[in-house]
């Protein structure tokens, strides 16, 4: 079984690439983030033609998450229980579903913006809600994973230059502590292998030639419980999909399971 996560940075802008990638990659389940589309505009028909069902939690413009599956799609839950919301609004940042033998969450963790910004406090609160929401499945016997754009680099090795991020979000002790506490709920970091260079970055800014210079970050993560982690046979960053005109600024992370 092949499971992947990908921040596509707009379904509308990336649809031809998404459909082509699904056809060529052999992916059974894909967790999407930053759909940036209203649910009623989601390309259900095009995906159905390729054999995929879709569960979507999106309202348009920003955010938006989805799970695509060709191995079944059941027990869908839209939203994060206990979501703290931001500025009075509950944003579409989480969706979960059972796909064959595996249960997955697709999550788009708040960015945090700046350390002294209210969005940063919201980000930490959101992590607390996520930890509470996944604890039962994390400690269960069924393969389970939380996949998505976490907007946190777990360690200094997960950014091209720690000094370049000094004082910024994505690398602060509080954010990394939130990740560690989430793992402590019963999840393992499934670290993918890079297809090029020595570190499996998943995101490269569009600006300043970051991608060709490999000035990246590993912020798209797969956190799986013990049955999921034990079933992993391979995991890699599909760096090729970050290349070329019209690419997302994130690359898919692909995990092969023996389940």
C-alpha positions in Angstrom: 0.0 0.0 0.0 1.4 3.4 -0.9 0.4 6.5 1.1 1.5 10.0 0.5 1.1 13.6 1.7 1.4 16.7 -0.3 0.8 20.4 0.2 -0.3 21.2 -3.3 -0.6 25.0 -2.7 -3.9 25.3 -4.6 -5.8 22.4 -6.3 -6.9 24.8 -9.0 -3.4 25.8 -9.9 -2.0 22.3 -9.6 -4.7 20.0 -10.9 -3.0 18.9 -14.2 0.1 18.0 -12.2 -1.9 16.3 -9.4 -3.8 14.1 -11.9 -0.6 13.2 -13.8 1.2 12.4 -10.5 -1.6 10.2 -9.3 -1.5 8.3 -12.6 2.2 7.8 -12.6 3.0 7.3 -8.9 0.8 4.3 -8.0 -0.4 6.1 -4.8 -3.3 4.4 -3.0 -4.0 7.2 -0.5 -3.0 10.8 -0.7 -3.4 13.4 2.0 -3.6 16.9 0.6 -3.1 20.3 2.2 -3.7 23.9 1.2 -6.4 23.0 -1.3 -7.5 26.7 -1.5 -10.8 25.8 -3.0 -14.4 25.6 -1.9 -15.7 22.0 -1.4 -18.4 22.4 -4.0 -15.7 23.2 -6.6 -13.4 20.3 -5.7 -12.5 18.1 -8.8 -14.4 15.0 -7.6 -15.3 13.9 -11.2 -11.7 14.0 -12.5 -10.5 12.1 -9.5 -13.3 9.6 -9.8 -12.2 8.9 -13.4 -8.8 7.8 -12.0 -10.5 5.6 -9.4 -10.2 7.9 -6.4 -12.8 8.9 -3.8 -12.3 12.1 -2.0 -13.1 13.4 1.4 -12.7 17.2 1.6 -12.8 19.9 4.3 -12.4 23.2 2.5 -14.1 26.6 2.3 -12.1 28.3 -0.4 -9.3 30.9 -0.6 -7.0 29.6 2.1 -6.3 26.3 4.0 -8.3 23.3 3.0 -7.5 19.6 3.4 -8.5 16.4 1.8 -8.0 12.6 1.7 -8.0 10.8 -1.7 -8.3 7.1 -1.7 -8.7 4.2 -4.2 -8.8 1.6 -1.4 -12.0 2.7 0.4 -13.0 5.8 2.3 -15.0 5.4 5.5 -15.6 7.1 8.9 -14.7 10.5 7.7 -14.4 13.2 10.3 -14.1 16.8 9.2 -12.3 19.2 11.5 -10.2 18.9 14.6 -12.2 18.2 17.8 -11.4 20.9 20.3 -10.1 23.2 17.6 -9.3 26.5 19.3 -10.0 28.6 16.2 -8.4 31.8 15.2 -9.9 35.2 15.6 -13.3 33.6 16.1 -13.1 31.4 13.0 -12.6 27.6 12.9 -10.4 26.9 9.9 -10.5 23.8 7.7 -7.1 22.3 8.7 -7.8 18.7 9.5 -9.7 15.7 8.2 -9.5 12.0 9.0 -10.7 8.8 7.3 -10.2 5.1 7.2 -8.7 3.8 4.0 -8.6 0.1 3.8 -6.6 -1.2 6.8 -5.2 2.2 7.7 -6.6 5.3 9.4 -5.1 8.6 8.4 -5.4 12.3 9.3 -4.5 15.0 6.8 -3.4 18.1 8.7 -2.3 21.6 7.8 -0.9 23.1 11.0 -1.1 26.8 11.4 1.9 28.7 10.2 2.4 30.9 13.3 3.6 33.9 11.3 5.8 35.5 13.9 6.8 34.5 17.4 5.0 37.5 19.0 1.9 37.2 16.7 -1.4 35.8 18.0 -1.2 33.2 15.3 1.8 31.7 17.0 -0.1 31.1 20.2 -3.0 29.7 18.1 -0.5 27.3 16.5 0.6 26.0 19.9 -3.0 25.6 21.0 -3.8 23.8 17.8 -1.1 21.3 18.5 -2.5 20.6 21.9 -5.9 19.9 20.4 -4.3 17.6 17.8 -2.5 15.7 20.5 -5.7 15.1 22.4 -7.6 14.2 19.3 -5.2 11.5 18.1 -4.2 9.8 21.3 -6.7 6.9 21.1 -5.8 5.9 17.6 -2.1 6.5 18.3 -2.1 3.9 21.0 -4.4 1.5 19.1 -3.6 -1.7 17.2 -4.7 -0.4 13.8 -2.1 1.2 11.6 -2.6 5.0 12.0 -0.8 8.1 10.9 -1.1 11.8 11.0 0.3 13.2 7.7 0.6 16.7 6.5 2.3 20.1 6.5 3.3 20.6 10.2 5.0 24.0 9.6 7.7 22.9 12.0 11.2 21.5 11.3 11.8 18.9 14.0 15.5 19.5 14.4 18.3 21.8 13.1 19.2 19.1 10.7 15.8 19.7 9.0 16.7 23.1 7.8 19.4 24.1 5.4 21.0 26.6 7.8 19.7 27.1 11.4 21.2 30.6 11.5 19.0 31.6 8.6 15.9 30.9 10.8 17.1 32.5 14.1 14.2 34.2 15.8 11.7 32.9 13.3 8.8 30.5 13.6 9.1 26.8 12.5 12.2 26.2 14.6 11.4 27.6 18.0 11.8 25.4 21.1 8.1 25.7 21.9 7.1 24.4 18.4 9.6 21.6 18.6 8.3 20.7 22.1 4.8 20.5 20.7 6.0 18.0 18.1 7.8 16.0 20.7 4.7 15.8 22.9 2.7 14.7 19.9 5.1 11.9 19.2 5.0 11.0 22.9 1.3 10.3 22.5 2.4 7.1 20.6 3.6 8.3 17.2 6.9 7.8 15.4 8.5 10.2 12.9 8.7 8.2 9.6 11.7 10.0 8.1 11.9 9.7 4.3 15.0 9.3 2.2 16.0 12.1 -0.1 16.2 11.4 -3.8 19.1 13.9 -4.1 21.5 15.5 -1.6 21.8 14.3 1.9 18.7 15.6 3.7 15.1 14.9 2.9 13.8 18.5 2.6 10.1 18.8 1.6 9.7 22.5 1.1 11.7 25.1 -0.8 10.7 28.8 -1.0 9.9 30.0 -4.5 12.2 33.0 -4.0 16.0 33.4 -4.2 16.6 30.2 -6.2 15.9 28.2 -3.0 15.1 25.0 -4.9 18.1 24.7 -7.2 20.4 25.7 -4.3 18.6 23.2 -2.0 17.9 25.8 0.6 15.0 23.8 2.0 13.2 22.6 5.1 11.6 19.3 6.2 8.2 20.4 7.4 5.9 17.9 5.7 5.9 15.0 8.1 4.4 11.5 8.5 3.8 10.5 12.2 2.7 6.9 12.5 1.8 4.7 15.4 3.8 1.5 16.1 1.7 -0.8 13.8 2.1 1.8 11.0 5.8 2.4 11.6 6.5 -1.4 11.7 4.8 -1.8 8.3 6.9 0.8 6.6 9.0 -0.7 3.8 10.2 2.5 2.2 9.7 6.3 2.4 11.0 9.0 0.2 10.6 12.6 -0.9 9.5 12.9 -4.5 11.8 15.8 -5.2 11.1 15.5 -9.0 7.6 16.8 -8.5 9.0 20.1 -7.1 10.7 20.7 -10.5 9.4 22.6 -13.5 6.9 25.3 -14.3 3.8 25.3 -12.1 5.1 23.2 -9.3 4.0 23.5 -5.7 6.6 24.8 -3.3 6.3 21.5 -1.4 7.2 18.0 -2.7 5.1 14.9 -2.0 6.3 12.5 0.8 5.6 8.9 -0.1 5.5 5.9 2.2 5.2 2.3 1.2 3.6 -0.1 3.7 3.3 -3.9 3.9 -0.3 -4.1 5.3 
